[in-house]
């Protein structure tokens, strides 16, 4: 069982038994039914942008500091790559579960998280985070950890390189009320967020 929401699942099963296509369950009417049955919002302890997704910094430092027991990698490519999933499972702490979802699945299922699932969402790029936010995932703060240097990008912080599209995406996230933080590991000071926009 990935997440638990009895009210919505019962509704889903009832409609599926009647022959309704599963895609129809994501229409606005059905989403209202789903959310009505939710006792609370998902407990998202951390949303992090990290090119490496799950690795030592996430597993041994961030996960423990924020109290996450579920590492959710929201990435379309990794969701279908069992080899990469296996490598990340080896890096994950023993007390935490892992999930590897597409962005669409994350959007559709996040509100079904149970109250005892303390979630760390890890994304590869700010564009992926923006898609989640625009899709209704209740992300209030984003930790910008590792964005590697590549062609067309410029280094703006210790471990963060951006291009113009990244900058525009971060501005959009701010406009949507999402707090941004540049911080590679928990025990170092956050860097000035204005570095992103220079």
PyMOL commands that set and color helices and strands:
alter all, ss='L'
color gray80, all
select helices_A, chain A and resi 6-17+22-26+28-36+56-66+78-80+82-91+103-112+126-134+164-175+193-197
alter helices_A, ss='H'
color red, helices_A
select strands_A, chain A and resi 43-50+70-74+97-101+118-123+141-146+154-157+160-162+179-182
alter strands_A, ss='S'
color yellow, strands_A
deselect
rebuild
show_as cartoon
